Amino acid sequence: MAEILPFRAWRYNDKLSDKIDELTAPLFDVVSEKQRQALYRNPINSIHLSVPLGNKPALEAATLMQQWKENGVLLQDHLPGIYVYYQYFRLPGNDKEYVRKGFICNIKAYDWKEGVLLRHENTIPSAVNDRIALLEETETNTSPTHGLYSDEAFVLEPYMDESILTPLYVTEDYQGVRDVLAVIHDHQVIRLFVETLQGKQILLADGHHRYEGSLEYRKKRTEQNPNHTGLEPYNYHLMYLTNSEHDDLRILPTHRVLRNLDMTDEEFLEKLNVYFIITPKEDPLELNEVIAGKQWAFGLFLSGNAYKLRLKPEVHAEIDWNFPKEVKDLDLTVMHYFIFEKVLGVYRKAQRDYKDLSYVRNFTSCIRQVDTGEARLALITNEVTMDQVKRVCHSGAIMPQKSTFFYPKVISGFLFSSIKEDEFVTSPAACL
């Protein structure tokens, strides 16, 4: 089902390999303003291509990329390959070192309705438009999205494990994660990767805006090309693929922080009491622990006071959103329906662009924002499980926005994938 291709990556000149940690950057949707300003000071950091500055940022990124190619800052690999990418990391309170194993390749930008690539989250239109503009001007995928395939036999892992022993890059990124990149050029091994993925569906874990940007760009170019064959470079997208059967695939929660509340604390709690069992808690720093593993349970930190919220089971059936059971059972669906729509009066479609609502991954940051008065309240939630992601994707539905945070994030800057005619590997047969 999924068609993948090896590619000839554009990478930093090998003379710059010992400085690769100074050239990589966080993805555009997670890089903080402070990180951006520091990275922009390096004139050849990859952020100038992935999150460009200027009045016409996409055009300026394209101009800069061409200059880097002409000046030898970037060079294209001579042979097509599959790029193996491992991320070694630890989680707070756990001594185990995890390793997320995967590989980077080109994959056809399948329309959602084709049922080959499945999504689980909504996108924000303005962010998609930015990605389309960047792709149009640069004709380059500047960072890979993250997709999941299922292979219980772990067919590809031995070849990746062997490849990673001779890395192109080893660095520690902004997350404290050790990132290692290697490449496979062996024709027979590449054929195995291509054939293994042919029978798979792909679940899009991260990068919905970048993928949808590629999808819309493909549609636009297809309409403009009366001789469209489906093999043109504009049909493809850069993706990091990992096996969803691995134990080291981690999903972290994304909490909700509300800056303003048009009612008193007492009024808010009274309305919550219709739907939730409310239990006061002494220590807000334990809110993530008291809800751990409990369905439809949330931590609430409101104006300096902490509470545990647990949905009254009998009211769950009141959810009248047109979603399948797999979505209605999610904690975040419960939160967005009962708290945001029923209690706060912010209806589902308006929630996507609700300006007073922010999404925060760091638990202590949520508490701090309320303590300092930056926000009125924080809602603490549990993480979504991999099983829930799979069930929602296969149901054909999508989760509430910002439901999942696959950790660690892929970094940008190790490599770039061109979709220019003379720089692209057009089919598996071309390199096999």
C-alpha positions as CSV (number, residue, x, y, z in Angstrom):
1,M,0.0,0.0,0.0
2,A,2.7,2.6,1.0
3,E,5.2,3.4,-1.7
4,I,8.5,4.6,-0.3
5,L,11.7,5.7,-2.2
6,P,15.3,6.1,-1.2
7,F,16.7,9.5,-2.0
8,R,19.9,11.5,-2.4
9,A,19.9,13.8,0.6
10,W,21.3,17.3,0.6
11,R,23.5,17.5,3.7
12,Y,26.0,19.9,5.2
13,N,29.5,19.6,3.8
14,D,31.5,16.9,5.6
15,K,33.9,19.6,6.7
16,L,31.1,20.9,8.9
17,S,30.3,17.5,10.5
18,D,32.1,18.3,13.7
19,K,29.8,21.4,14.1
20,I,26.5,19.6,13.3
21,D,25.1,20.3,16.7
22,E,25.4,24.0,15.9
23,L,23.5,23.5,12.6
24,T,20.4,21.5,13.7
25,A,17.2,23.1,15.1
26,P,13.9,22.1,16.6
27,L,10.9,21.7,14.3
28,F,9.0,24.8,13.3
29,D,6.0,24.0,15.6
30,V,8.0,23.4,18.8
31,V,10.9,25.9,18.6
32,S,10.5,28.6,21.2
33,E,11.0,32.3,20.4
34,K,14.2,32.3,22.6
35,Q,15.6,29.3,20.8
36,R,14.8,30.9,17.4
37,Q,16.7,34.1,18.2
38,A,19.8,32.1,19.4
39,L,19.7,29.9,16.3
40,Y,19.2,32.8,13.8
41,R,22.5,34.2,15.0
42,N,24.3,31.4,13.2
43,P,24.1,32.3,9.5
44,I,24.2,28.7,8.3
45,N,21.9,27.1,10.9
46,S,19.1,25.0,9.3
47,I,16.4,27.2,11.0
48,H,17.0,29.7,8.2
49,L,15.5,27.1,5.8
50,S,12.8,25.5,8.0
51,V,11.5,28.6,9.8
52,P,12.8,31.5,7.6
53,L,12.7,35.2,8.5
54,G,11.9,38.2,6.3
55,N,8.9,39.8,4.6
56,K,8.8,37.0,2.1
57,P,10.2,34.1,4.2
58,A,9.6,31.3,1.8
59,L,11.3,33.1,-1.1
60,E,14.2,34.1,1.2
61,A,14.7,30.5,2.2
62,A,14.8,29.4,-1.4
63,T,17.4,32.0,-2.3
64,L,19.5,31.1,0.7
65,M,19.3,27.4,-0.1
66,Q,20.6,28.0,-3.6
67,Q,23.4,30.1,-2.2
68,W,24.4,27.3,0.2
69,K,24.4,24.8,-2.7
70,E,26.6,27.1,-4.9
71,N,29.0,27.8,-2.1
72,G,29.4,24.2,-1.0
73,V,27.7,24.6,2.4
74,L,25.3,21.9,1.2
75,L,26.2,19.0,-1.0
76,Q,24.0,16.2,-2.4
77,D,24.9,12.6,-1.7
78,H,26.0,10.8,-4.8
79,L,24.0,7.6,-4.1
80,P,20.4,7.2,-3.1
81,G,19.9,5.7,0.3
82,I,17.7,5.0,3.2
83,Y,18.8,7.1,6.2
84,V,18.7,5.3,9.5
85,Y,17.9,7.6,12.5
86,Y,18.1,6.5,16.1
87,Q,17.2,8.7,19.1
88,Y,18.5,7.7,22.6
89,F,16.7,9.4,25.5
90,R,15.6,9.1,29.2
91,L,12.4,10.2,30.9
92,P,12.2,12.1,34.2
93,G,12.1,9.7,37.2
94,N,13.3,6.7,35.1
95,D,16.8,5.4,34.8
96,K,16.1,3.4,31.6
97,E,17.7,4.6,28.4
98,Y,15.1,4.3,25.6
99,V,16.0,4.2,21.9
100,R,13.5,5.0,19.2
101,K,14.6,3.3,16.0
102,G,13.5,4.5,12.5
103,F,14.5,5.5,9.1
104,I,14.0,8.5,6.8
105,C,12.8,8.1,3.2
106,N,10.5,9.7,0.6
107,I,6.9,8.5,0.7
108,K,4.1,9.3,-1.7
109,A,1.8,12.1,-0.4
110,Y,-1.4,10.0,-0.3
111,D,-4.8,11.8,0.0
112,W,-6.5,10.9,3.3
113,K,-9.4,9.2,1.4
114,E,-7.0,6.7,-0.2
115,G,-6.7,5.0,3.2
116,V,-2.9,4.5,3.0
117,L,-1.8,7.2,5.3
118,L,-4.1,7.9,8.3
119,R,-4.2,11.0,10.5
120,H,-5.4,11.4,14.0
121,E,-5.4,15.2,14.5
122,N,-6.9,18.3,12.9
123,T,-4.7,21.0,11.4
124,I,-4.7,24.8,11.6
125,P,-5.2,26.3,8.1
126,S,-2.7,29.2,8.5
127,A,0.1,26.8,9.5
128,V,-0.6,24.6,6.4
129,N,-0.5,27.6,4.1
130,D,3.0,28.5,5.5
131,R,4.3,25.0,4.7
132,I,2.8,25.1,1.2
133,A,4.5,28.4,0.4
134,L,7.9,27.1,1.7
135,L,7.6,23.9,-0.4
136,E,6.6,25.9,-3.5
137,E,9.6,28.2,-3.3
138,T,12.3,25.8,-2.1
139,E,11.1,22.6,-3.8
140,T,12.6,21.0,-0.8
141,N,11.3,19.1,2.3
142,T,13.4,20.8,5.0
143,S,12.4,18.4,7.8
144,P,10.8,14.9,8.0
145,T,7.4,14.3,9.4
146,H,6.9,11.2,11.6
147,G,4.9,8.1,10.5
148,L,4.3,4.8,12.1
149,Y,4.0,1.4,10.5
150,S,3.3,-2.0,12.2
151,D,5.8,-4.9,11.9
152,E,5.6,-7.4,14.7
153,A,8.4,-9.5,13.1
154,F,10.9,-6.5,13.2
155,V,12.2,-7.4,9.8
156,L,14.1,-4.2,9.2
157,E,15.6,-3.7,12.7
158,P,18.7,-5.9,12.1
159,Y,19.7,-3.9,9.1
160,M,19.2,-0.6,10.9
161,D,21.1,-1.8,13.9
162,E,24.1,-2.8,11.7
163,S,24.0,0.6,9.8
164,I,23.9,2.7,13.0
165,L,27.3,1.3,14.0
166,T,28.9,3.5,11.4
167,P,27.1,6.9,11.8
168,L,27.2,10.0,9.7
169,Y,26.4,12.2,12.7
170,V,26.1,11.8,16.4
171,T,24.9,14.8,18.4
172,E,22.9,15.8,21.5
173,D,20.0,18.0,20.7
174,Y,18.0,20.7,22.6
175,Q,15.9,18.0,24.3
176,G,19.0,16.3,25.8
177,V,18.4,13.5,23.3
178,R,21.3,11.7,21.5
179,D,20.6,11.7,17.8
180,V,22.4,9.4,15.5
181,L,22.1,9.3,11.7
182,A,23.5,6.6,9.3
183,V,22.8,5.6,5.7
184,I,22.1,2.4,3.9
185,H,23.2,2.2,0.2
186,D,23.0,-1.6,-0.3
187,H,20.6,-2.2,-3.2
188,Q,19.2,-5.5,-1.8
189,V,18.6,-4.0,1.7
190,I,16.9,-1.0,0.2
191,R,14.7,-3.3,-1.8
192,L,13.7,-5.1,1.4
193,F,12.7,-1.7,3.0
194,V,10.6,-0.8,-0.1
195,E,8.9,-4.2,-0.2
196,T,8.3,-4.4,3.5
197,L,6.4,-1.1,3.5
198,Q,4.4,-2.0,0.4
199,G,1.9,-3.9,2.5
200,K,1.6,-1.3,5.3
201,Q,-0.7,1.5,6.3
202,I,1.0,4.5,7.8
203,L,-0.3,6.3,10.9
204,L,0.8,10.0,10.9
205,A,2.3,10.5,14.4
206,D,3.7,14.0,14.0
207,G,3.8,16.7,11.4
208,H,0.2,17.0,10.2
209,H,0.7,20.5,8.9
210,R,3.8,19.7,6.9
211,Y,2.2,16.6,5.5
212,E,-0.9,18.4,4.5
213,G,1.3,21.1,2.9
214,S,2.8,18.4,0.7
215,L,-0.6,17.0,0.0
216,E,-2.0,20.3,-1.1
217,Y,1.1,21.1,-3.2
218,R,0.8,17.7,-4.9
219,K,-2.9,18.5,-5.7
220,K,-2.0,21.9,-7.1
221,R,0.8,20.5,-9.3
222,T,-1.3,17.7,-10.5
223,E,-4.0,20.1,-11.7
224,Q,-1.4,22.1,-13.5
225,N,0.1,19.1,-15.3
226,P,-2.0,17.5,-18.1
227,N,0.6,14.7,-18.4
228,H,0.6,13.8,-14.7
229,T,1.8,10.2,-14.1
230,G,2.0,10.0,-10.3
231,L,5.8,9.5,-10.5
232,E,6.8,13.2,-10.6
233,P,8.9,14.4,-7.6
234,Y,6.1,16.7,-6.4
235,N,4.1,13.5,-5.5
236,Y,6.5,12.7,-2.7
237,H,7.1,13.8,0.9
238,L,9.9,13.3,3.4
239,M,9.1,11.0,6.4
240,Y,10.7,9.4,9.4
241,L,9.2,6.0,9.8
242,T,9.2,4.0,13.1
243,N,7.7,0.6,14.0
244,S,4.7,1.1,16.3
245,E,5.4,-2.3,17.9
246,H,8.5,-1.0,19.7
247,D,8.2,-0.5,23.5
248,D,10.4,2.6,23.2
249,L,7.8,4.6,21.4
250,R,6.7,7.2,23.9
251,I,3.7,9.6,23.9
252,L,3.6,12.4,26.4
253,P,0.5,14.4,27.5
254,T,-0.3,18.0,26.3
255,H,-2.1,20.0,29.0
256,R,-4.4,22.9,28.6
257,V,-3.9,26.4,30.0
258,L,-6.6,29.1,30.0
259,R,-5.6,32.7,30.3
260,N,-9.0,34.2,31.1
261,L,-12.3,33.0,32.6
262,D,-15.5,35.0,32.4
263,M,-16.9,33.8,35.7
264,T,-15.8,33.6,39.3
265,D,-14.0,30.5,40.6
266,E,-17.1,29.6,42.6
267,E,-19.4,29.8,39.5
268,F,-16.9,27.7,37.5
269,L,-16.7,25.0,40.1
270,E,-20.5,24.9,40.5
271,K,-20.9,24.3,36.8
272,L,-18.2,21.6,36.8
273,N,-20.0,19.9,39.7
274,V,-22.9,19.0,37.3
275,Y,-20.5,16.7,35.4
276,F,-17.6,15.9,37.6
277,I,-16.7,14.7,41.1
278,I,-14.5,17.4,42.5
279,T,-11.9,16.6,45.1
280,P,-9.7,19.4,46.6
281,K,-6.0,18.6,46.8
282,E,-3.3,20.2,48.9
283,D,-0.3,20.1,46.6
284,P,-0.7,21.2,42.9
285,L,2.6,19.6,42.1
286,E,1.0,16.2,42.6
287,L,-1.9,16.7,40.2
288,N,-0.3,14.7,37.5
289,E,0.2,11.8,39.9
290,V,-3.3,11.7,41.4
291,I,-4.9,11.3,37.9
292,A,-2.3,8.8,36.5
293,G,-4.0,5.8,34.9
294,K,-7.5,6.9,35.7
295,Q,-10.0,7.3,32.9
296,W,-11.7,10.6,32.5
297,A,-9.7,12.2,35.3
298,F,-8.1,15.6,35.2
299,G,-6.1,17.9,37.4
300,L,-7.4,21.4,37.8
301,F,-5.2,24.3,39.2
302,L,-7.5,27.3,39.5
303,S,-6.3,30.6,41.0
304,G,-3.9,28.9,43.3
305,N,-6.2,26.0,44.4
306,A,-5.8,22.4,43.2
307,Y,-8.5,19.9,42.5
308,K,-8.9,16.4,41.0
309,L,-11.8,16.1,38.6
310,R,-13.4,12.8,37.7
311,L,-16.2,12.6,35.2
312,K,-19.4,11.1,36.7
313,P,-19.7,7.9,34.6
314,E,-23.5,8.3,34.0
315,V,-23.1,11.6,32.1
316,H,-20.6,10.3,29.5
317,A,-23.5,9.2,27.3
318,E,-24.5,12.8,27.0
319,I,-21.7,13.5,24.5
320,D,-23.6,14.3,21.3
321,W,-20.7,15.1,19.0
322,N,-20.8,13.0,15.8
323,F,-17.8,10.8,16.7
324,P,-17.3,7.1,17.0
325,K,-17.0,5.4,20.3
326,E,-13.2,5.3,20.0
327,V,-13.1,9.1,20.0
328,K,-15.8,9.7,22.6
329,D,-13.9,7.5,25.1
330,L,-10.8,9.7,25.0
331,D,-10.0,11.8,28.0
332,L,-9.5,14.9,25.8
333,T,-12.8,14.4,24.2
334,V,-14.4,14.4,27.6
335,M,-12.4,17.5,28.6
336,H,-13.3,19.5,25.4
337,Y,-16.9,18.5,25.5
338,F,-17.9,18.9,29.1
339,I,-15.4,21.6,30.3
340,F,-15.0,23.8,27.2
341,E,-18.3,23.4,25.5
342,K,-20.8,22.7,28.3
343,V,-19.2,24.7,31.1
344,L,-17.3,27.4,29.3
345,G,-19.7,27.7,26.3
346,V,-16.9,27.4,23.7
347,Y,-18.3,25.2,21.0
348,R,-16.2,22.5,19.2
349,K,-15.3,24.4,16.0
350,A,-14.4,27.6,17.9
351,Q,-12.1,25.6,20.2
352,R,-9.5,25.1,17.5
353,D,-8.8,28.9,17.3
354,Y,-9.7,29.9,20.8
355,K,-7.2,32.6,21.6
356,D,-7.3,32.3,25.4
357,L,-6.4,28.6,25.2
358,S,-2.8,27.4,25.0
359,Y,-1.3,23.9,24.9
360,V,1.6,23.2,27.3
361,R,3.6,20.0,27.5
362,N,5.5,20.9,30.6
363,F,3.5,20.1,33.8
364,T,5.5,22.5,36.0
365,S,5.1,25.3,33.5
366,C,1.3,24.9,33.7
367,I,1.5,25.4,37.5
368,R,3.9,28.3,37.2
369,Q,1.7,30.2,34.7
370,V,-1.3,30.0,37.1
371,D,0.9,30.9,40.1
372,T,2.3,34.0,38.5
373,G,-1.0,35.2,37.2
374,E,-0.2,34.6,33.5
375,A,-3.2,32.2,33.4
376,R,-6.4,31.7,35.3
377,L,-6.4,27.9,35.3
378,A,-4.6,24.8,34.1
379,L,-6.1,21.5,33.1
380,I,-3.8,18.5,33.6
381,T,-4.4,15.4,31.6
382,N,-3.0,11.9,31.1
383,E,-1.1,10.8,27.9
384,V,-2.9,9.1,25.0
385,T,-1.8,5.5,24.5
386,M,-0.5,4.0,21.3
387,D,-3.4,1.6,21.3
388,Q,-5.9,4.6,21.4
389,V,-4.0,6.3,18.5
390,K,-4.3,3.1,16.4
391,R,-8.0,2.6,17.2
392,V,-8.9,6.2,16.4
393,C,-6.9,6.2,13.1
394,H,-8.5,3.0,12.0
395,S,-12.0,4.3,12.9
396,G,-11.5,7.0,10.2
397,A,-12.0,9.7,12.9
398,I,-9.6,12.2,14.4
399,M,-8.8,13.3,17.9
400,P,-9.1,16.7,19.5
401,Q,-6.3,19.1,18.5
402,K,-3.0,18.7,20.3
403,S,-3.9,15.2,21.6
404,T,-0.5,13.6,21.2
405,F,3.1,14.5,21.8
406,F,5.3,11.8,20.4
407,Y,8.6,12.1,22.3
408,P,11.3,12.9,21.4
409,K,10.8,15.2,18.5
410,V,12.7,14.7,15.3
411,I,15.3,17.4,14.8
412,S,15.7,19.5,11.6
413,G,19.0,20.0,9.8
414,F,20.5,16.5,9.4
415,L,19.3,16.3,5.8
416,F,17.1,17.9,3.2
417,S,15.1,16.2,0.4
418,S,14.8,17.9,-2.9
419,I,11.7,17.4,-5.2
420,K,13.4,19.1,-8.2
421,E,13.3,17.0,-11.3
422,D,17.1,16.7,-11.7
423,E,17.7,16.0,-8.0
424,F,15.1,13.3,-7.3
425,V,15.1,9.5,-7.4
426,T,11.9,8.9,-9.4
427,S,11.2,5.2,-8.7
428,P,12.6,2.1,-6.9
429,A,13.8,0.7,-10.2
430,A,16.0,3.7,-10.7
431,C,18.3,2.7,-7.9
432,L,17.8,-1.0,-7.6
